[in-house]
């Protein structure tokens, strides 16, 4: 998302957004604005909020919801996305207070645009208003561009966002990067969106597990634990991905399901309450069997609401799925080398 700020020294509004490798900033308009800081700060805040809601339609698309029936989550998401066509008009002609009342929209994107319009009305800067309208139009175009799988230009903001669905074009681009360097590339965190990188990583993880399993003479779903014996790795999530893949699920379905669950937890909800209850019961049974009265053991056995970190929104972090794959691939290579050495020793003997 784009953040807007007021430069007190220059007296101008600036915009900034993440590109995956750092932030870029631009001055919003060529001439300093003459408005009061008390008016310009709320304007910057309302613009940032509008951008956040615009990009939320990208990270939470209607296509990722279970239903589009009236009053469903998917129906609400589609309503937010449809409001894009009303944003610029709301900037020009916002709902203003009248006789102590004000019309407010239940559609968050539309209401956020009216709030920007009201903030502009308070500033009374026609030149600044024109610059802002141009900038918001560019932000709308960037979201639409990212939806099509094009993350160039301003649409590059999407590389810093976790999305509940994936673009086939982005998955293909990530797969090509893995072909160039099976151990992973920094470009996975710079030019493709995290969800697509994770889907491609799951494909390559499954292929690597097959090869490592054959060499190490173990089940492909167990190779992560074998690799963990050589180098400490995050075991739970990669193993879960492999188990679900060998259970017949496609990598895209596995990854998007895990991401959606993490997003649900981040909003303070439980993606599957019944499953969590069963997992808690199983944890209590294990604790009672192996260490009755051991509260530390019980705490360690308790399940997580999601195997992913719901606070993490970027694959660029050290625990990102693509980077996890790279570390796992290196560990699996050591498993294969170690197994070859054992075979050579056996032949000599």
C-alpha positions as CSV (number, residue, x, y, z in Angstrom):
1,X,0.0,0.0,0.0
2,X,1.0,3.6,-0.5
3,X,1.7,5.7,2.6
4,X,1.2,9.5,2.4
5,X,3.0,11.9,4.7
6,X,3.4,15.6,5.2
7,X,6.9,17.0,4.8
8,X,7.0,19.8,7.4
9,X,10.2,21.3,6.1
10,X,9.2,21.5,2.4
11,X,5.5,22.0,3.1
12,X,4.5,19.2,0.6
13,X,2.8,15.9,0.7
14,X,4.9,12.9,-0.2
15,X,4.0,9.3,-1.2
16,X,6.0,6.2,-0.4
17,X,5.6,2.4,-1.1
18,X,7.6,-0.8,-0.7
19,X,9.2,-2.4,-3.8
20,X,10.4,-5.5,-2.1
21,X,14.0,-4.2,-1.9
22,X,13.3,-0.9,-0.2
23,X,10.9,2.1,-0.2
24,X,10.5,4.7,-2.9
25,X,9.2,8.2,-2.4
26,X,7.7,10.9,-4.6
27,X,6.5,14.4,-4.0
28,X,2.8,14.8,-4.6
29,X,2.8,17.9,-6.8
30,X,5.4,20.4,-7.8
31,X,4.4,23.4,-5.7
32,X,4.3,23.5,-1.9
33,X,0.9,23.5,-0.4
34,X,-0.3,26.5,1.6
35,X,-2.8,24.7,3.8
36,X,-2.5,24.3,7.6
37,X,-0.8,21.3,9.0
38,X,-3.9,20.6,11.1
39,X,-5.7,20.0,7.7
40,X,-2.9,18.3,5.8
41,X,-2.1,15.6,8.4
42,X,-5.7,14.3,8.3
43,X,-5.6,14.4,4.5
44,X,-2.4,12.3,4.4
45,X,-4.0,9.9,6.9
46,X,-7.2,9.5,4.9
47,X,-5.2,8.9,1.7
48,X,-3.2,6.2,3.4
49,X,-6.4,4.6,4.6
50,X,-7.9,4.7,1.1
51,X,-4.8,3.0,-0.3
52,X,-4.9,0.3,2.4
53,X,-8.5,-0.5,1.5
54,X,-7.9,-0.5,-2.2
55,X,-5.0,-3.0,-1.8
56,X,-7.2,-5.1,0.5
57,X,-9.4,-5.9,-2.5
58,X,-6.2,-7.3,-4.0
59,X,-5.1,-9.4,-1.0
60,X,-8.7,-10.5,-0.2
61,X,-10.3,-11.0,-3.6
62,X,-13.8,-12.2,-4.0
63,X,-12.5,-15.2,-5.9
64,X,-10.9,-16.5,-2.7
65,X,-14.2,-16.5,-0.8
66,X,-16.4,-19.6,-0.4
67,X,-19.5,-17.9,-1.7
68,X,-20.7,-14.9,-3.7
69,X,-24.3,-15.2,-2.4
70,X,-25.9,-12.0,-1.1
71,X,-24.6,-10.9,2.3
72,X,-21.7,-13.4,2.1
73,X,-18.1,-12.5,2.5
74,X,-17.5,-12.9,-1.2
75,X,-20.4,-10.7,-2.0
76,X,-19.0,-8.0,0.3
77,X,-15.6,-8.3,-1.2
78,X,-17.0,-7.9,-4.7
79,X,-18.9,-4.8,-3.6
80,X,-15.6,-3.3,-2.4
81,X,-13.9,-4.0,-5.7
82,X,-16.9,-2.6,-7.7
83,X,-16.6,0.6,-5.8
84,X,-13.4,1.4,-7.7
85,X,-15.5,3.1,-10.3
86,X,-16.9,5.6,-7.8
87,X,-13.6,6.6,-6.1
88,X,-12.6,9.6,-8.2
89,X,-16.1,11.1,-8.2
90,X,-16.2,10.8,-4.4
91,X,-12.9,12.9,-4.3
92,X,-14.5,15.6,-6.4
93,X,-18.0,15.6,-4.8
94,X,-17.8,14.1,-1.4
95,X,-20.7,13.7,1.0
96,X,-20.6,16.8,3.3
97,X,-22.4,17.5,6.5
98,X,-25.9,18.9,6.1
99,X,-28.1,20.0,9.0
100,X,-26.0,18.1,11.4
101,X,-26.1,14.9,9.4
102,X,-23.8,13.2,6.9
103,X,-24.4,10.3,4.5
104,X,-22.0,7.5,5.0
105,X,-21.5,4.4,2.9
106,X,-21.3,0.9,4.2
107,X,-18.8,0.1,1.5
108,X,-15.4,0.8,3.0
109,X,-13.6,1.8,-0.2
110,X,-16.4,4.3,-1.2
111,X,-16.5,5.8,2.3
112,X,-12.7,6.1,2.4
113,X,-12.8,8.0,-0.9
114,X,-15.5,10.4,0.5
115,X,-13.3,11.0,3.6
116,X,-10.4,12.0,1.3
117,X,-12.8,14.3,-0.6
118,X,-13.9,15.9,2.7
119,X,-10.3,16.4,3.7
120,X,-9.6,18.1,0.4
121,X,-12.6,20.3,0.9
122,X,-11.1,21.5,4.2
123,X,-7.8,22.3,2.7
124,X,-9.2,24.2,-0.3
125,X,-6.2,23.8,-2.6
126,X,-7.4,23.2,-6.2
127,X,-3.9,22.5,-7.5
128,X,-3.2,20.0,-4.8
129,X,-6.6,18.4,-5.3
130,X,-5.8,17.8,-9.0
131,X,-2.4,16.2,-8.1
132,X,-4.2,13.9,-5.6
133,X,-6.8,12.9,-8.1
134,X,-4.1,12.0,-10.5
135,X,-2.2,10.0,-7.9
136,X,-5.3,8.1,-6.7
137,X,-6.1,7.2,-10.3
138,X,-2.5,5.8,-10.6
139,X,-3.1,3.8,-7.4
140,X,-6.3,2.3,-8.7
141,X,-4.5,1.4,-11.9
142,X,-1.7,-0.2,-9.9
143,X,-4.1,-2.5,-8.1
144,X,-5.8,-3.5,-11.4
145,X,-2.4,-4.1,-12.9
146,X,-1.4,-6.3,-10.0
147,X,-4.6,-8.3,-10.4
148,X,-3.6,-9.1,-13.9
149,X,-0.2,-10.4,-12.7
150,X,1.8,-7.4,-13.8
151,X,3.9,-6.2,-10.9
152,X,5.9,-3.6,-12.8
153,X,5.9,0.1,-11.9
154,X,3.7,1.1,-9.1
155,X,2.1,-2.4,-9.1
156,X,5.4,-3.6,-7.6
157,X,3.9,-2.9,-4.2
158,X,2.2,-6.3,-4.5
159,X,5.5,-8.1,-3.9
160,X,5.2,-7.0,-0.3
161,X,1.7,-8.3,0.2
162,X,0.3,-11.7,1.0
163,X,-2.7,-12.6,-1.3
164,X,-5.4,-15.2,-0.7
165,X,-5.3,-16.2,-4.4
166,X,-2.5,-16.5,-7.0
167,X,-2.0,-15.3,-10.5
168,X,-1.0,-18.1,-13.0
169,X,1.3,-15.6,-14.7
170,X,3.1,-15.0,-11.3
171,X,3.4,-18.7,-10.6
172,X,4.9,-19.2,-14.0
173,X,7.4,-16.4,-13.4
174,X,8.4,-17.8,-10.0
175,X,8.8,-21.2,-11.6
176,X,11.2,-19.8,-14.2
177,X,13.3,-18.3,-11.4
178,X,13.5,-21.7,-9.7
179,X,14.6,-23.2,-13.1
180,X,17.4,-20.6,-13.3
181,X,18.5,-21.3,-9.7
182,X,16.9,-24.3,-7.9
183,X,18.4,-23.2,-4.6
184,X,16.4,-20.0,-4.8
185,X,17.0,-16.5,-6.0
186,X,16.7,-13.1,-4.4
187,X,14.5,-12.1,-7.3
188,X,11.8,-14.3,-5.8
189,X,11.4,-11.6,-3.1
190,X,11.7,-8.7,-5.6
191,X,9.6,-9.4,-8.7
192,X,6.9,-11.9,-7.9
193,X,4.2,-11.9,-5.3
194,X,4.7,-14.0,-2.2
195,X,1.8,-16.4,-2.7
196,X,2.9,-17.2,-6.2
197,X,6.5,-17.8,-5.0
198,X,5.1,-20.1,-2.3
199,X,3.1,-22.2,-4.9
200,X,6.2,-22.5,-7.1
201,X,8.3,-23.4,-4.0
202,X,5.8,-26.1,-3.1
203,X,6.1,-27.6,-6.6
204,X,9.9,-27.7,-6.3
205,X,9.8,-29.0,-2.7
206,X,7.7,-31.9,-3.8
207,X,10.1,-32.8,-6.6
208,X,13.2,-32.4,-4.3
209,X,11.5,-34.6,-1.7
210,X,11.0,-37.4,-4.3
211,X,14.7,-37.3,-5.3
212,X,16.0,-37.1,-1.7
213,X,13.6,-39.9,-0.6
214,X,14.9,-42.2,-3.3
215,X,18.5,-41.6,-2.4
216,X,18.0,-41.7,1.3
217,X,15.7,-44.6,1.1
218,X,12.9,-43.0,3.0
219,X,9.3,-41.8,2.4
220,X,9.3,-38.4,0.6
221,X,7.1,-37.0,3.3
222,X,9.8,-37.7,5.9
223,X,12.8,-36.1,4.1
224,X,12.3,-32.8,6.0
225,X,12.8,-34.5,9.3
226,X,15.9,-36.3,7.9
227,X,17.2,-32.9,6.7
228,X,16.5,-31.5,10.2
229,X,18.9,-34.0,11.6
230,X,21.7,-32.4,9.6
231,X,20.7,-28.7,9.8
232,X,18.0,-27.2,12.0
233,X,15.0,-26.4,9.8
234,X,11.3,-25.4,10.2
235,X,9.9,-28.9,10.0
236,X,6.2,-28.6,10.6
237,X,5.0,-26.5,7.6
238,X,7.1,-28.1,4.9
239,X,6.2,-31.6,6.2
240,X,2.5,-30.6,6.2
241,X,2.8,-29.4,2.6
242,X,4.4,-32.7,1.5
243,X,1.8,-34.8,3.4
244,X,-1.0,-32.9,1.8
245,X,0.6,-33.1,-1.7
246,X,1.1,-36.9,-1.4
247,X,-2.5,-37.1,-0.2
248,X,-3.6,-35.8,-3.6
249,X,-3.9,-32.0,-3.2
250,X,-2.4,-29.6,-5.7
251,X,0.3,-27.2,-4.5
252,X,-1.9,-24.2,-5.4
253,X,-4.7,-25.5,-3.2
254,X,-2.4,-26.3,-0.3
255,X,-0.7,-22.9,-0.3
256,X,-3.8,-20.7,-0.8
257,X,-5.6,-22.7,2.0
258,X,-2.7,-22.1,4.4
259,X,-2.5,-18.4,3.5
260,X,-6.2,-17.9,3.9
261,X,-6.2,-19.6,7.3
262,X,-3.3,-17.3,8.4
263,X,-5.2,-14.3,7.2
264,X,-8.3,-15.4,9.1
265,X,-6.3,-15.8,12.3
266,X,-4.7,-12.3,11.8
267,X,-8.3,-10.9,11.9
268,X,-8.9,-12.6,15.3
269,X,-11.0,-15.5,13.9
270,X,-10.5,-19.3,13.8
271,X,-10.4,-20.9,10.3
272,X,-11.5,-24.3,11.6
273,X,-12.7,-24.3,15.3
274,X,-13.7,-28.0,15.3
275,X,-10.3,-29.2,14.1
276,X,-8.6,-27.0,16.7
277,X,-10.7,-28.5,19.4
278,X,-9.8,-32.0,18.3
279,X,-6.1,-31.1,18.2
280,X,-6.3,-29.7,21.7
281,X,-7.9,-32.9,23.0
282,X,-5.2,-35.0,21.3
283,X,-2.5,-32.8,22.9
284,X,-4.0,-33.3,26.3
285,X,-4.1,-37.1,25.7
286,X,-0.5,-37.2,24.7
287,X,0.6,-35.0,27.7
288,X,-1.3,-37.3,30.0
289,X,0.3,-40.4,28.5
290,X,3.9,-39.2,28.4
291,X,4.0,-36.7,31.3
292,X,1.1,-36.5,33.7
293,X,1.0,-33.2,35.4
294,X,3.8,-31.7,33.3
295,X,2.4,-28.3,32.3
296,X,5.4,-27.4,30.2
297,X,5.0,-30.6,28.1
298,X,1.3,-29.8,27.7
299,X,2.1,-26.2,26.6
300,X,4.6,-27.5,24.0
301,X,2.1,-30.0,22.6
302,X,-0.7,-27.4,22.2
303,X,-1.6,-26.8,18.5
304,X,-1.2,-23.5,16.8
305,X,-4.2,-21.8,15.3
306,X,-2.3,-21.8,11.9
307,X,1.1,-23.3,11.0
308,X,2.0,-19.9,9.4
309,X,2.8,-16.7,11.1
310,X,-0.3,-14.5,10.7
311,X,1.7,-11.4,11.5
312,X,4.0,-12.0,8.5
313,X,2.9,-10.4,5.3
314,X,6.0,-10.7,3.3
315,X,7.8,-13.7,1.8
316,X,10.9,-11.6,2.0
317,X,11.3,-12.3,5.7
318,X,13.7,-15.0,6.8
319,X,10.8,-17.5,7.3
320,X,9.2,-16.8,3.9
321,X,8.1,-20.0,2.0
322,X,10.5,-19.5,-0.9
323,X,13.5,-18.9,1.4
324,X,12.4,-21.9,3.5
325,X,12.5,-23.9,0.3
326,X,16.0,-22.7,-0.5
327,X,17.3,-23.7,3.0
328,X,15.6,-27.0,2.8
329,X,17.0,-27.7,-0.7
330,X,20.5,-27.1,0.6
331,X,19.9,-29.5,3.5
332,X,18.4,-32.1,1.2
333,X,21.5,-31.8,-1.0
334,X,23.6,-32.7,2.1
335,X,21.3,-35.6,2.8
336,X,22.0,-37.0,-0.7
337,X,25.7,-36.4,-0.4
338,X,25.8,-38.1,2.9
339,X,23.9,-41.1,1.5
340,X,26.2,-41.4,-1.5
341,X,29.2,-41.5,0.9
342,X,27.6,-44.3,2.8
343,X,26.9,-46.3,-0.4
344,X,30.6,-45.9,-1.5
345,X,31.8,-47.1,1.9
346,X,29.6,-50.1,1.7
347,X,30.9,-51.0,-1.8
348,X,34.5,-50.8,-0.6
349,X,33.8,-53.1,2.4
